[in-house]
Amino acid sequence: MPKPVNDVVLDAQHLLNSKGLDLVTLTWPEFYKLSDRERMKEEFMSELSKQLKAASLLIAYGNATVILAKDYKFAPLPRK
């Protein structure tokens, strides 16, 4: 049975925090493994985005990768 959304959020938090990362890019197969799913419906992805945002995490779905990032200024632009 696939993981519920809140478990995926906890796993995403653990992934970033346990490795001391602010951002991680995952291939789609890696993201499916993290989510313990074979398919993802739009409603799952929408609810995941909503719950990640509540946990101060951002997600971006690309064609080749999925990006997970902490929602704070961790890589500011250099000042001139």
C-alpha positions as a Markdown table, in Angstrom:
| # | Residue | x | y | z |
|---|---|---|---|---|
| 1 | Met | 0.0 | 0.0 | 0.0 |
| 2 | Pro | 1.4 | 3.5 | -0.9 |
| 3 | Lys | 2.5 | 5.8 | 1.8 |
| 4 | Pro | 0.1 | 8.5 | 2.9 |
| 5 | Val | 1.1 | 12.1 | 2.1 |
| 6 | Asn | 2.0 | 13.0 | 5.6 |
| 7 | Asp | 4.5 | 10.1 | 5.7 |
| 8 | Val | 6.1 | 11.3 | 2.5 |
| 9 | Val | 6.5 | 14.7 | 4.0 |
| 10 | Leu | 8.2 | 13.3 | 7.1 |
| 11 | Asp | 10.5 | 11.2 | 4.8 |
| 12 | Ala | 11.4 | 14.4 | 2.8 |
| 13 | Gln | 12.2 | 16.3 | 6.0 |
| 14 | His | 14.3 | 13.4 | 7.2 |
| 15 | Leu | 16.1 | 13.1 | 3.9 |
| 16 | Leu | 17.1 | 16.8 | 3.9 |
| 17 | Asn | 17.9 | 17.0 | 7.7 |
| 18 | Ser | 19.8 | 13.7 | 8.0 |
| 19 | Lys | 22.2 | 14.7 | 5.2 |
| 20 | Gly | 22.4 | 18.4 | 6.3 |
| 21 | Leu | 21.0 | 19.6 | 3.0 |
| 22 | Asp | 19.0 | 22.6 | 2.1 |
| 23 | Leu | 18.1 | 21.3 | -1.4 |
| 24 | Val | 18.0 | 17.9 | -3.1 |
| 25 | Thr | 17.3 | 16.9 | -6.7 |
| 26 | Leu | 15.8 | 13.5 | -7.2 |
| 27 | Thr | 15.2 | 11.6 | -10.4 |
| 28 | Trp | 11.6 | 10.5 | -10.9 |
| 29 | Pro | 12.5 | 6.9 | -10.0 |
| 30 | Glu | 14.1 | 8.1 | -6.8 |
| 31 | Phe | 11.1 | 10.2 | -6.0 |
| 32 | Tyr | 8.7 | 7.3 | -6.7 |
| 33 | Lys | 10.8 | 5.2 | -4.3 |
| 34 | Leu | 10.7 | 7.9 | -1.6 |
| 35 | Ser | 7.0 | 8.1 | -2.0 |
| 36 | Asp | 6.6 | 4.3 | -2.1 |
| 37 | Arg | 4.4 | 4.6 | -5.2 |
| 38 | Glu | 4.3 | 3.2 | -8.7 |
| 39 | Arg | 1.9 | 6.0 | -10.0 |
| 40 | Met | 1.1 | 9.5 | -8.8 |
| 41 | Lys | -2.3 | 11.1 | -9.4 |
| 42 | Glu | -2.6 | 14.8 | -9.6 |
| 43 | Glu | -4.5 | 15.0 | -6.3 |
| 44 | Phe | -1.6 | 13.2 | -4.5 |
| 45 | Met | 0.9 | 15.7 | -6.0 |
| 46 | Ser | -1.3 | 18.6 | -5.1 |
| 47 | Glu | -1.8 | 17.5 | -1.5 |
| 48 | Leu | 1.9 | 16.7 | -1.2 |
| 49 | Ser | 2.8 | 20.3 | -2.3 |
| 50 | Lys | 0.3 | 21.7 | 0.2 |
| 51 | Gln | 1.5 | 19.7 | 3.1 |
| 52 | Leu | 5.2 | 20.3 | 2.3 |
| 53 | Lys | 4.5 | 24.0 | 2.2 |
| 54 | Ala | 3.0 | 23.8 | 5.6 |
| 55 | Ala | 6.2 | 22.1 | 6.8 |
| 56 | Ser | 8.3 | 24.9 | 5.2 |
| 57 | Leu | 9.5 | 22.7 | 2.3 |
| 58 | Leu | 9.1 | 23.5 | -1.4 |
| 59 | Ile | 8.7 | 21.0 | -4.2 |
| 60 | Ala | 9.1 | 21.5 | -7.9 |
| 61 | Tyr | 8.2 | 18.9 | -10.5 |
| 62 | Gly | 10.4 | 18.9 | -13.6 |
| 63 | Asn | 10.5 | 16.6 | -16.6 |
| 64 | Ala | 13.6 | 14.7 | -15.4 |
| 65 | Thr | 13.8 | 15.6 | -11.7 |
| 66 | Val | 11.9 | 16.6 | -8.6 |
| 67 | Ile | 13.4 | 19.3 | -6.4 |
| 68 | Leu | 12.9 | 19.4 | -2.7 |
| 69 | Ala | 14.1 | 22.5 | -0.8 |
| 70 | Lys | 13.8 | 24.1 | 2.5 |
| 71 | Asp | 11.8 | 27.3 | 2.4 |
| 72 | Tyr | 14.3 | 29.9 | 3.6 |
| 73 | Lys | 17.2 | 31.9 | 2.1 |
| 74 | Phe | 20.0 | 29.4 | 2.1 |
| 75 | Ala | 21.9 | 30.6 | -1.0 |
| 76 | Pro | 21.6 | 34.4 | -1.3 |
| 77 | Leu | 22.9 | 36.3 | -4.3 |
| 78 | Pro | 26.3 | 37.8 | -3.7 |
| 79 | Arg | 26.3 | 41.6 | -3.1 |
| 80 | Lys | 27.9 | 43.9 | -5.5 |
